[in-house]
Amino acid sequence: MAGRAVALDLAETASRMVRLPDDMCDESTAAFKSLRAALLKVSASHKEELDVVLCDIEEKERVLGFLLRFYEARRLYRSQVIAVLRRLLQAASWRRALEGDAALLASLPDDLRSAAREERRKAGDAETAVGRRDVDRQAAPVSASRAAYAPQAGHRQGAAGAADVLQARALTDSAAQSLRQELADAVGSIARSQPHHDKGGEFRMLRQPLQRASQAPEKQLRDILENLEPKVVVLRFLAELHAASKVHQQQVEATLRTLARVGCWRRELCRHASLLE
């Protein structure tokens, strides 16, 4: 597993990178080299590790924009930029960030567009294989914490003829604010919950607006979810429901996967992993 130092190095490099001027100075080259070196330390053979490390990097869209500008300005580094983009897009959170930025998608040069398309295809193939294995084997208990990081077969790309890159649909400001309020009300209800309360009903209050929010672009989803508190109370509620109700297990797992798309929620999941085992 990649150590915490690698994760911090990636986060710090990305933060420095997005604050550099657009003129691709020498510092930009140094930042790119640092990002590439840190990525190389994360083994591509450990997909779960890659997802965990890369998901916490904020401002993904701006990092991708930097790579696009660097590609255009530094011809000698173009093959390395393509390799870095491929490595980032192995993580679902980075694919969603790219797919949710229509302007960035439209400006991708052919080489980068082909790389993005190929990583999307590989992800679809891998998730299809996971789905087939799940059908072939008998159902076995899965902890809520593992479910939070599992690929979601229902969101995979279809067979030939499906769109090369899917774009998330942005919410209007009023719709986003309405979801924030619905989610805040749901969390408030969970926080006030008593043992005899209808946990299924409280879960529906949380799940339904969260499902709608999950269709938004990555940045908008982060804006909606990052200030939702208290996170640990929500996680404890979901863990207890997952353990107590087989009827709700798949829905709880899908809810955890949505929450885990946002860095602050993913960190909370890691911090309180013992609740979810």
C-alpha positions as CSV (number, residue, x, y, z in Angstrom):
1,M,0.0,0.0,0.0
2,A,1.2,3.5,-0.7
3,G,2.1,5.3,2.5
4,R,0.5,8.4,3.8
5,A,3.6,10.3,2.6
6,V,2.7,9.5,-1.0
7,A,-0.8,10.7,-0.6
8,L,0.3,14.0,1.0
9,D,2.9,14.5,-1.7
10,L,0.3,14.1,-4.4
11,A,-2.1,16.4,-2.6
12,E,0.5,19.1,-2.1
13,T,1.8,18.9,-5.6
14,A,-1.7,19.2,-7.1
15,S,-2.4,22.2,-4.8
16,R,0.7,23.9,-5.9
17,M,0.1,23.0,-9.6
18,V,-3.3,24.6,-9.8
19,R,-2.0,27.9,-8.4
20,L,0.7,28.4,-10.9
21,P,0.4,31.0,-13.7
22,D,-0.9,29.9,-17.1
23,D,2.4,30.8,-18.9
24,M,4.0,27.3,-18.2
25,C,7.1,28.6,-16.5
26,D,9.9,26.4,-15.2
27,E,8.1,25.8,-12.0
28,S,5.3,24.3,-14.0
29,T,7.7,21.7,-15.4
30,A,8.9,20.9,-11.9
31,A,5.4,20.5,-10.6
32,F,4.5,18.2,-13.4
33,K,7.6,16.1,-12.7
34,S,6.7,15.9,-9.0
35,L,3.1,14.8,-9.9
36,R,4.4,12.1,-12.3
37,A,6.9,10.8,-9.8
38,A,4.3,10.6,-7.0
39,L,1.9,8.7,-9.3
40,L,4.6,6.2,-10.2
41,K,4.8,5.3,-6.6
42,V,1.2,4.1,-6.6
43,S,1.1,0.7,-8.2
44,A,-1.5,0.4,-11.0
45,S,-2.0,-3.2,-9.9
46,H,-3.7,-2.1,-6.7
47,K,-6.8,-0.3,-8.0
48,E,-8.5,0.1,-4.6
49,E,-5.3,1.8,-3.3
50,L,-5.2,4.1,-6.3
51,D,-8.8,5.1,-5.9
52,V,-8.3,5.9,-2.2
53,V,-5.1,8.0,-2.7
54,L,-6.4,9.9,-5.7
55,C,-9.9,10.6,-4.5
56,D,-8.7,12.9,-1.8
57,I,-7.0,15.3,-4.2
58,E,-9.2,18.4,-4.5
59,E,-9.7,20.7,-7.5
60,K,-9.4,17.8,-10.0
61,E,-10.8,19.8,-12.8
62,R,-8.1,22.4,-12.4
63,V,-5.4,19.8,-12.3
64,L,-6.7,18.3,-15.5
65,G,-6.8,21.8,-17.0
66,F,-3.1,22.2,-16.1
67,L,-2.2,19.0,-17.8
68,L,-4.0,20.1,-20.9
69,R,-2.1,23.4,-21.0
70,F,1.2,21.7,-20.2
71,Y,0.5,19.2,-23.1
72,E,0.0,22.1,-25.5
73,A,3.1,24.1,-24.3
74,R,5.7,21.3,-23.8
75,R,5.8,19.1,-26.8
76,L,8.7,17.0,-25.4
77,Y,6.6,16.0,-22.4
78,R,3.5,15.0,-24.4
79,S,3.9,11.2,-24.0
80,Q,4.4,11.7,-20.3
81,V,1.3,13.8,-20.0
82,I,-0.7,11.1,-21.7
83,A,0.7,8.5,-19.3
84,V,-0.2,10.7,-16.3
85,L,-3.7,11.3,-17.6
86,R,-4.2,7.6,-18.0
87,R,-3.0,6.9,-14.5
88,L,-5.4,9.5,-13.0
89,L,-8.3,8.2,-15.1
90,Q,-7.9,4.8,-13.6
91,A,-9.6,6.3,-10.6
92,A,-13.4,6.6,-10.9
93,S,-13.4,10.0,-9.2
94,W,-11.1,11.5,-11.8
95,R,-13.1,10.0,-14.7
96,R,-16.2,11.7,-13.2
97,A,-14.4,15.0,-12.8
98,L,-13.4,15.0,-16.5
99,E,-16.8,13.8,-17.7
100,G,-18.5,16.6,-15.7
101,D,-16.5,19.4,-17.3
102,A,-18.0,20.0,-20.7
103,A,-15.5,22.8,-21.6
104,L,-12.5,20.7,-20.7
105,L,-13.8,17.7,-22.7
106,A,-14.4,19.8,-25.7
107,S,-10.8,21.2,-25.7
108,L,-9.0,17.9,-25.4
109,P,-6.5,17.2,-28.2
110,D,-7.0,14.0,-30.1
111,D,-4.2,12.1,-28.2
112,L,-5.6,13.0,-24.8
113,R,-9.2,12.3,-25.9
114,S,-8.2,8.9,-27.2
115,A,-6.4,8.2,-23.8
116,A,-9.6,9.2,-21.9
117,R,-11.8,7.1,-24.2
118,E,-9.5,4.1,-23.7
119,E,-9.5,4.4,-19.9
120,R,-13.3,4.7,-19.9
121,R,-13.5,1.5,-22.0
122,K,-11.1,-0.4,-19.7
123,A,-13.1,0.7,-16.6
124,G,-16.3,-0.4,-18.3
125,D,-14.8,-3.8,-19.1
126,A,-13.5,-4.3,-15.6
127,E,-16.8,-3.4,-14.0
128,T,-18.6,-5.7,-16.4
129,A,-16.3,-8.5,-15.3
130,V,-17.0,-7.7,-11.6
131,G,-20.7,-7.8,-12.3
132,R,-20.5,-11.2,-13.9
133,R,-18.5,-12.6,-11.0
134,D,-21.1,-11.3,-8.6
135,V,-23.8,-13.1,-10.5
136,D,-21.9,-16.3,-10.7
137,R,-21.0,-16.6,-7.0
138,Q,-23.4,-17.1,-4.1
139,A,-24.2,-14.0,-2.1
140,A,-21.8,-13.5,0.8
141,P,-21.8,-10.9,3.6
142,V,-20.0,-7.7,2.6
143,S,-18.9,-5.1,5.2
144,A,-20.2,-1.6,4.7
145,S,-16.7,-0.2,4.6
146,R,-15.7,-2.5,1.7
147,A,-18.9,-1.7,-0.2
148,A,-18.1,2.0,0.0
149,Y,-15.0,1.4,-2.3
150,A,-16.5,-1.2,-4.6
151,P,-17.1,-0.4,-8.2
152,Q,-20.7,0.2,-9.1
153,A,-21.6,-2.2,-12.0
154,G,-24.8,-0.4,-12.6
155,H,-23.0,2.7,-13.7
156,R,-20.7,1.0,-16.2
157,Q,-20.5,1.9,-19.9
158,G,-22.4,-0.3,-22.2
159,A,-21.3,-2.3,-25.3
160,A,-20.0,-0.9,-28.6
161,G,-22.0,2.1,-29.7
162,A,-22.3,3.7,-26.2
163,A,-21.1,7.2,-25.8
164,D,-17.4,7.5,-25.6
165,V,-17.5,10.0,-22.7
166,L,-20.6,10.6,-20.6
167,Q,-21.3,14.1,-19.3
168,A,-22.9,14.7,-15.9
169,R,-25.8,17.1,-15.9
170,A,-25.3,20.2,-13.9
171,L,-28.0,21.2,-11.4
172,T,-29.4,24.7,-11.3
173,D,-28.4,26.8,-8.3
174,S,-31.9,26.5,-6.9
175,A,-32.0,22.7,-7.4
176,A,-28.6,22.4,-5.7
177,Q,-29.8,24.5,-2.7
178,S,-33.0,22.5,-2.4
179,L,-30.9,19.3,-2.2
180,R,-28.7,20.8,0.4
181,Q,-31.8,21.6,2.5
182,E,-33.3,18.1,2.0
183,L,-30.1,16.4,3.0
184,A,-29.6,18.7,6.0
185,D,-33.2,17.8,7.1
186,A,-32.5,14.1,6.7
187,V,-29.3,14.3,8.7
188,G,-31.0,16.3,11.4
189,S,-33.7,13.6,11.6
190,I,-31.1,10.9,11.8
191,A,-29.3,12.8,14.6
192,R,-32.5,13.1,16.6
193,S,-33.5,9.5,16.0
194,Q,-34.6,7.3,18.8
195,P,-34.3,3.5,18.9
196,H,-38.0,3.0,18.1
197,H,-38.0,5.3,15.1
198,D,-38.6,4.1,11.6
199,K,-35.0,3.8,10.3
200,G,-36.2,2.8,6.9
201,G,-38.2,6.0,6.6
202,E,-35.2,8.1,7.8
203,F,-33.0,6.3,5.3
204,R,-35.4,7.2,2.4
205,M,-35.2,10.8,3.5
206,L,-31.4,10.7,3.0
207,R,-31.2,8.4,0.0
208,Q,-33.6,10.1,-2.3
209,P,-32.0,13.5,-2.5
210,L,-28.6,11.9,-2.4
211,Q,-29.5,9.9,-5.5
212,R,-30.4,13.1,-7.4
213,A,-27.2,14.8,-6.2
214,S,-25.1,11.8,-7.4
215,Q,-26.0,12.7,-11.0
216,A,-24.4,16.1,-10.7
217,P,-20.8,16.9,-11.8
218,E,-18.1,16.1,-9.3
219,K,-17.5,19.7,-8.2
220,Q,-21.2,20.3,-7.6
221,L,-21.6,17.1,-5.7
222,R,-18.7,18.1,-3.5
223,D,-20.3,21.5,-2.9
224,I,-23.6,19.8,-1.9
225,L,-22.1,17.2,0.5
226,E,-19.0,18.6,2.0
227,N,-20.7,20.7,4.8
228,L,-23.2,18.1,5.7
229,E,-22.8,17.3,9.4
230,P,-22.5,15.4,11.6
231,K,-20.8,12.9,9.3
232,V,-20.0,10.3,11.9
233,V,-23.6,10.1,13.0
234,V,-24.6,9.4,9.3
235,L,-22.0,6.7,9.0
236,R,-23.0,5.1,12.2
237,F,-26.7,5.1,11.1
238,L,-25.8,3.6,7.8
239,A,-23.6,0.9,9.4
240,E,-26.3,-0.1,11.8
241,L,-28.9,-0.3,9.1
242,H,-26.6,-2.3,6.9
243,A,-26.0,-4.8,9.7
244,A,-29.7,-5.0,10.8
245,S,-31.6,-5.0,7.5
246,K,-30.8,-7.3,4.5
247,V,-33.5,-5.5,2.6
248,H,-31.6,-2.2,2.7
249,Q,-28.0,-3.5,2.3
250,Q,-27.6,-2.8,-1.4
251,Q,-29.1,0.6,-1.1
252,V,-26.9,1.4,1.9
253,E,-23.8,0.3,0.0
254,A,-24.8,2.5,-3.0
255,T,-25.3,5.4,-0.6
256,L,-21.8,4.9,0.9
257,R,-20.3,4.8,-2.6
258,T,-21.9,8.1,-3.4
259,L,-20.6,9.7,-0.2
260,A,-17.1,8.3,-0.8
261,R,-16.9,10.2,-4.0
262,V,-16.3,13.4,-1.9
263,G,-12.9,13.6,-0.3
264,C,-14.0,14.8,3.2
265,W,-16.5,12.0,3.4
266,R,-13.9,9.5,2.2
267,R,-11.6,10.6,4.9
268,E,-14.3,10.3,7.5
269,L,-15.0,6.7,6.2
270,C,-11.3,5.9,6.7
271,R,-11.2,7.5,10.1
272,H,-14.2,5.6,11.4
273,A,-13.7,2.3,9.4
274,S,-14.2,0.3,12.6
275,L,-17.9,1.4,12.6
276,L,-18.5,-0.1,9.2
277,E,-16.8,-3.5,9.6
